[in-house]
């Protein structure tokens, strides 16, 4: 009887894990199809054993079988980030840099509330970033790289709501306007880059609260005025 009881208790856990993997597999296959079934992702197949946690470029929570990380940089992927990615509710890391991702900033990522690392740099994402981006991305976000895309408009003030950010990369994004002073509220930042943008001529905003900064890159972005005295209070600044 004890043996049967053990099996009965384990069955729902196993069923739940299998259901999570099946759901994740469907979502990843939707993404693959939207990108034109690139040969580099040929191993993403519903018939593969242990799918999708055994697929290349995919990492899962071993206990629950849910996709937590996608390593998809440098794969020559072409196309938009499809709505299906928003269904990966346990996704923590999304690496998509150095591809040919197009379209506008994907609001589907708002549903990825566990997201901690997002790298969309070196792609062809364009248009104006949604004003509510900083309010809608998960508050667990630690790393946000948007560099080398084709955005329109200014750096969003709402990014100041991502108070847990450690790394913020906004280089070569075609931004105009100015660097919002509100970004000085991101006191946990270790790396901040806004270089190579077409900002209006102006001074760097007050950053004296960014005392954890190690790297600041702000060249080639029309800065004028005096050298900021706040740098003298940034004891961790190295670059």
C-alpha positions, 0 to 999 in steps of 0.5 A, a space after each residue: 500500500 505504501 508503494 501505491 501511495 507513493 506513486 499516487 502522490 508523485 503522479 500529479 507532479 510528473 503530469 504537471 512537469 510534462 504539461 509545462 514542457 509541452 506548453 513550452 515546446 509549443 511556444 518555442 516552435 511558434 517562435 521558430 516558425 515565425 523566424 522561417 525555421 532557421 537551420 540553426 534551430 533544426 534540433 527544436 522539434 516536437 519529436 526530440 526526446 526530453 523536449 524542450 529542455 534538451 534542445 540546444 540554446 534552451 535552459 530549464 528549471 529542472 524541478 518544474 520543467 519550465 524554460 528559464 533561459 534562451 541563448 539565441 545570440 549570434 544565430 542570424 535569426 531574422 524576423 520579429 519577436 513574436 507574441 509567443 515569447 510572452 507565454 514563457 512565464 518563467 523566462 529569466 534570461 533572453 539573449 537575442 543580440 547580434 541577429 536580424 530581429 526586426 519590428 518594434 519593441 515587443 510588448 509581449 515581454 511585459 508578460 515575462 514577469 520573471 525576466 532578469 536579463 534582456 539583451 536585444 542589442 545589435 538588431 534592427 528593432 525600430 520605432 518609438 519605444 512604448 512610454 510605459 516600457 519601464 513600468 511594464 517590464 518585470 521589476 526583477 530586471 537586472 540587465 537591459 541592453 538595447 544598443 545598436 538598434 534603430 529607435 525613434 524619439 528620446 530615452 524613456 523617463 519610465 526606465 527609472 522605474 526599473 530600480 533593480 537595474 545593474 546594467 543599462 546599455 543604450 548606445 547607438 540607438 538613434 535616440 534624440 532629445 536629452 538624457 533624462 535626469 530621472 535615470 539618476 534614480 537607478 542607484 544600483 547601476 554598475 554600468 551605464 552607456 548612452 554613447 553614440 546617440 544624436 542627443 540635443 547639445 546639453 549637459 549630462 544630467 545629475 548622476 551623483 546618486 549613481 555611486 555604484 557605477 563602475 563603467 560610464 560611457 557617454 562619448 559622441 552624444 553632443 555633451 557640452 558644459 563643464 566636467 561633472 563634479 559628481 564624478 569625484 564622489 563615484 569611488 567605484 568608477 573605473 571607466 
